[in-house]
């Protein structure tokens, strides 16, 4: 199969063949003009997701802050990532790790001030790092002043900013997302004596996007941050903005109207900024969120993630081939975002029942690791700390279509603590050194927002940035090399993919092609050494050059190309016609 | 191809591509165009339905069919089926289809299958008979499940039959094996079975393939190797066994060579394993025992009686060095009896079989001639059984067959006595 952006819409910003290759910077976004002039920068991006609270604590209160983050930007530059995605840093009662926002136009005092944020943003931009932030559009905290006003009376001007009902039986077609905690999508408000609609936790009332004032206000929120210079938004829970009776209340045309409204406003004044959709759905259902290139620039491709883990455990390429078979093409200006792990559980919503049972049994034998429909573990513990498997999955992430998103700490193989409740076990302080509080904070350990990982395998004394920076063969150094190679070749971010079908199903092989550049990727998904013969006749005459060491391999001829791969090994070959 | 390899280069190439598997279903074919598709399809569906997590493969080896069998198997088990089972299975169900080297016999094919299974380190193997059209996906579960689940080494099938069907099995093979090997196994000679990787490895290491009669009766050789060796054997209920109308129907003489000759050869080779055994242990059955089929078309007794009489007459003195005088006299007496009252009594029949087996062991005459000489005597016994069962219900017929099996057990000392090297033929 062949997966490719819609070629008819293709615009090549590198060659400038069509369209503008210059960065159009809004006059008020003064911090962005040093960045590479490319509106499609996100197609080549390597994103890095982090919690401000978890990264570095400068003021010694036990909670990470923007000043601490500024101090660690050089680590991110050295790692090679190009765009930071900050998890919610807004004022919040923190009943959902900050996704319950009580003020959209400020930062939480735990992390600093708006001025601190501006300094952070400038420092990131100075280093060539873009920054995107969370935009929780679907709902607010019940502590948000908008909701507090709305509940005061039925004729309050803010009343219609949320979705109210006298009964709790409307929109029965909508599923309950947080099955472990919520019984209904309606919650009783004792103040106004009516029910309000919430797709997530009951303390997160949904905004009413049928009300134009809400759309306008959300655009004002976006403009507030865009004017400050942020490079984009990761838009949380995009599919749930509108409710209609007799539907699932997901992916409705009216929701797309809202999203196109926000995109239109963005394009009018803020070229080069990016919207990234969180829509945990099958790719064919996510496809409309790209619209005709007029909704989101990027969207997460959720189903790839569990299938990478599944393919590895099954030692079979079938799950990955199948999901790419089901992945539609997207507009040329758009891009998938892919990831191995993030701040949430390893979600198993987008798998079949058979697959889910298998994944849970293989990756979460201990029931305490399970939450909702997923597994609350970090990358390294999921893979038993096996460096070869960690490398292979990162190799897949970096070489398959899409822009990869790394989760903080996974570059050093941090562990987790499933006993911390909810998904907090994957949100523990970043491990910088083997010293006091892992170099995260000077506070007393008891004051840390969450305890450090202390066990002998993943504890901060064993796993930390400082020690891995000193070791040439550490995971951190390996990740730097991997990212460097990926970034050196736009084919990974922009190229088409064509899967090859060698008889050996333990081997996943594909070519990536962009303009005149072609790359051959061969992955051994198996725990044992494998021999594989690949039909490469269409590439006859090319000399494969291994991309990490630069070694040339025998020229491709008419006969099947024979390779042997060590357990979990992979090759990236640049194909040279010399 | 490497010298002495039972695997062709093409087969090795495909095996390398597949690598280690958990479950292997083998379909050895030779000119089975009319029937093999069903088994191939059932195999893939069975793997998908019952072993969705296993690393599995369908291994099709062909003896050089010129009727399009390989293409038919490939089509029946190919991409269309993949689309059908996509949601059921996690892994790719691998397909291997290649010719095997050597004469197109079941033994050659199974040797290639076993060698392939060994190379792939398969944990469980099911072998299907390409002439059988009643294979269902559940057969795969029944043959493989006990190996994976209960660590059995050999899974023999139990088919749903009418008790008057297959008189060779009910009158000779089943009771003989039961008494000699002291295991109550329903189908000691079956075209389909399940087995473990350990069993495969052991069989490859043993001289089983080179044994006398093995090329003809490999099914019996493998079953008896399981019963004789340190293997955990069980049975699995499969349902009715229906063969294709155009499936080869070998002459009775050839069947005797394949089945009875093989059993005698195995008894010879495995005497140290069975000679001290007595009684007959139950062999566990996975699943429920099948009810007997209600309908059958029994053989006609009269032609069998005639065959017996003429055979006995033609054999003349040939039987003298094989049988005791008393046994031979009783057989001749039966031949002279009134057709309606024709009987070959249990004790006479058991003595006959045992004395033939012992004579085979002692090589009193050419072994192939000896096996052929048993054919007319068997016809007489089959006729006797059919006449005896006229008007009896299913339970009574089954009970009658069981009585014969008990007689085989009871008279095992008779076999042992004749088995001794210095036995002169008379006692």
HADDOCK unambig.tbl for C-alpha pairs under 7 A between the chains (distance, minus, plus):
assign (segid A and resid 314 and name CA) (segid B and resid 91 and name CA) 6.59 0.50 0.50
assign (segid A and resid 316 and name CA) (segid B and resid 91 and name CA) 5.97 0.50 0.50
assign (segid A and resid 316 and name CA) (segid B and resid 92 and name CA) 6.69 0.50 0.50
assign (segid A and resid 318 and name CA) (segid B and resid 91 and name CA) 5.96 0.50 0.50
assign (segid A and resid 318 and name CA) (segid B and resid 92 and name CA) 5.80 0.50 0.50
assign (segid A and resid 355 and name CA) (segid B and resid 90 and name CA) 6.65 0.50 0.50
assign (segid A and resid 503 and name CA) (segid B and resid 17 and name CA) 5.29 0.50 0.50
assign (segid A and resid 503 and name CA) (segid B and resid 18 and name CA) 6.98 0.50 0.50
assign (segid A and resid 504 and name CA) (segid B and resid 17 and name CA) 4.06 0.50 0.50
assign (segid A and resid 504 and name CA) (segid B and resid 18 and name CA) 5.30 0.50 0.50
assign (segid A and resid 505 and name CA) (segid B and resid 18 and name CA) 6.79 0.50 0.50
assign (segid A and resid 532 and name CA) (segid B and resid 17 and name CA) 6.49 0.50 0.50
